[in-house]
Amino acid sequence: MVVASTSMRVDVVSPEAVLWSGEAEFVVARTVDGEIGILANHEPLMAALATGTVNIQAGEDRIRATVGGGFLQILNNAVTLLVDEATLEED
Amino acid sequence: MASAELRAIRRRIRSVESTKKITRAMELIAASRIVKARQRVRAARPYAEKMIEVIRNVARASGDVGDPLLERRELGTMGVLVVTSDRGLAGAYNSAVLRMAERQMVELGDQGVAIRLYAVGKKAQTYFSFRGYEMAESFLAVTDQPTYADARRIAQVLTDDYRSGTVDAVDIFYTVYRSALSYIPSRAELLPVSPPVDDDGQPDASGPAVSYEYEPDPAAILGRLLPLYVESAIYEQLLESSASEHASRQRAMKAATDNAEELIRVLTRTANQARQAEITTEIAEIVGGAQAMSAS
């Protein structure tokens, strides 16, 4: 990686569909150990998500997903949220 | 006045026509359901693929972390899950997978393995209870349009029984959809979970191990991941079966519609012949009557 990018790829995937995917600057999620904020170029992480809200800041858009649980993986500047149930709000 | 014969034939034509309407409607519904099931299989694929990727990464990074769902036990009781439809009129779809499952069960029985049977669909339930098998659990109203919640419910029952030692392994019998004309009854191992392998069929130990941070520890993560993996596997197998069911029904209903059309053609010809014979008789009577009048 030559220049550290300021955004990362985020995919929110449920068993029945890909709910959201795109570039984002900032992600806040609740894991079983507490809330974490994720910026671009985060170190590899594997975490279990708790029931709660995931906030994604993508440019001007804020996406709020209410999830029932699942997993969060960070690898190579890509955040993958495997969620079991989720509803999405955008504003 | 139409003769009794002609009226009977016309009644049959009407009845065949209404049957044809029903089979044609079922054919069209089945066709649209295949498309839907295929779309859902496609929509579910990203999750399943990510899940496999994540499990592989965790397993690789955490070395030999054990989990009850991975542990192979000596086979005392085998769980058998058979996926069929609730309704018939689907050609050989149900009997193919039922025969395959029963053959396997007889084989296991010969080896002294006890069977615990789980049924998806009314057809499996009636087939096996008619033959005197005991049913541990049946799941109905699932296969027409399976949802992830259905898969979760089934997975929950199976993993609970596996954890409690009621069963030592679980196989699923379902139908793989290849194309509109080809669906293959298949068997897959659900439990214990075989760790996903790479496309070349080798457990991948070569690739660079990713050093993750874990929240909480790898064993706990794996313990949460594996039940979800079972759920998503069952979900995909339900969708495959559903697509096969609808494809099979579409084909059966198409054949029925074609038969009805052929029958209508034959009956219409018979009706026309009967009508013609009647007219001929009438003319003969009139001519005969006129001749008798002029002769007198």
Interface residues (C-beta under 8 A of the other chain):
Chain A: D11 V13 S14 P15 E16 A17 V18 T31 V32 D33 I36 E43 P44 L45 M46 A47 A48 G70 F71 Q73 L75 T80 L82 D84
Chain B: R40 A43 A44 P46 Y47 A48 K50 M51 V54 N57 V58 T147 Y148 A151 V210 S211 Y212 E213 Y214 E215 P216 P218 A220 I221 R224 L225 L228 E231 S232 Y235
